[in-house]
Amino acid sequence: MHLRLLKLLTLCFVLTACVMGTSQNAKFYTITSQPTDSISASYKSFVGVTRIQAPKYMDRPQIVTQNQNSPEMVVSEYNRWVENPSVLATRALVENLSALLPSAQIKMDSFGLEKFDKVVSVEIVKMNAIFGEKATLEVWYTIKNKNGKLLTHQKFIDSVKIGNNYDDLAVGYSHLLGGLSQDIARNLIEK
């Protein structure tokens, strides 16, 4: 009798684990460069872009959003970036600047070993999204010359309206980085 009960309980446990053990599949998103017309085809310079610095709470694979009318942040386990946002944003910035300044050589400054004419550094202050409302990007960026002299230190803030899903969020961030790229490109030309 005990053996039968044990077998029945084991079978119930296995069936419950099979049914309850299925989990939601994760979805992965990226930040993309924004196709744009060149700002200057005559600007020629060797420009390094350092990896974008981002707050630790948001520089993670899980996508972080904010609840509307609340300070609560939501970390999604099932909606993720394919890489940390700082890496995705740096790559998009390099690609955007290359399109905006096609005669310049724009490269990621990974190790600080190359002799760039100018170096761009970006620090994200805020990069958050509220579904159905907006995505916001707030950064400080600097441009230095090859001797390390500070040429400019600028603040960039912009927001775009987004819908209610993660696709909209990723597109919104891509557009915001496109705007940041245009601002940086104009300052590269002027400095």
HUJO-V834016 format. One record per run of one state. SS is the DSSP state (a for helix, b for strand, c for the rest). FROM is the first residue (numbers start at 0). LEN is the number of residues. If there is no record, write none. Layout:
{{SS | FROM | LEN} {SS | FROM | LEN}}
//
This chain:
{{c | 0 | 1} {a | 1 | 19} {c | 20 | 6} {b | 26 | 3} {c | 29 | 16} {b | 45 | 4} {c | 49 | 3} {b | 52 | 1} {c | 53 | 8} {b | 61 | 5} {c | 66 | 6} {b | 72 | 9} {c | 81 | 3} {a | 84 | 16} {c | 100 | 4} {b | 104 | 4} {c | 108 | 9} {b | 117 | 13} {c | 130 | 3} {b | 133 | 12} {c | 145 | 4} {b | 149 | 12} {c | 161 | 4} {a | 165 | 25} {c | 190 | 1}}
//
